[in-house]
Amino acid sequence: MSDATYFHDLALSKLALVFGFEKAERLVREVVADGGQTEILNAQDLLIFSGTLKQRGGFEATVGAMLGLQAVLRGATSD
């Protein structure tokens, strides 16, 4: 896994554990677009992604909260 795909792959893998790979791929595409992003390249991008994911509620929000924690642990800030 390269540095350029690490955060994307992290989000995809966590979602796939809960929803299965196909739905996880679709969710990543939708949530990235909904958040006004084009990619998840760094911890700050992951934090934005997690916030957008949490807005969906349910299990998506639970995974989003976990990804937000991962983002902060990897240097993202909520400025």
N, C-alpha and C positions, 0 to 999 in steps of 0.2 A: 504494500500500500504506500503510495507516494504521499509526500506532504500536501500536495495539491488536492488530493482526494480524501485525505484522512477524515476531515469533518463531515463531508458528504457521506462517506462510508459508515461513519459512526452513527449518524442519524438513520440511515437506511437499515443498518443491522439491528438497531434497537427497535425500530418500527416493525421490522420483519419478524422479530421474536414474538411480537404480540399479534400482528395482523397477517403474517405470511408475506412472502417476498413480492408477489404481484401487487397486492394492495399497498404495501409499503412503498414500492416504486411510484405508484400513482399518487399516494399521499405526499411524498417528497416533491414531486412535480407541482402539485396543486398548492401546497403550502408555500413553497418557494415563490411561486407566482403571486399568491395572495399577499405575501409579505413585501412585494415589490422588489424581490431579489432576482438575480439570474443564476446564482450558484451559492454553495456553502463552502467557502474556501478557508475560513479561519474561525477562531473562537468567537469573534464578534458576530460574524454571519450566523453561527450556530445559535447564539443567544437571540438574535432576531427571529430565526426560524422557530426556536422553542416558544417564544412569545406568541407567534402566530398560531402555532400548533395548539397551545393551551387555550386559545380562544374557541376552539372547536368543542371543548368539553369532553366528558367521558374518558375513555382510555387514551384518546389522543392527548388530552390535557395531562394525564398522568405521565405519559412518555415525554411530553413537552417539558414538564417540570424537571424530570430527570436529566434531560438534555441541557436544560438551562443551568443546572448545577454543574454538569460536565464542562460547559462553556466557561463558567466563572472560574472553575478550578484550573482551566487552561488559559486564563488571562483576560477574559472578556469583562467589560465593565458596563454598568447600567446607566451610564451618563445620558 
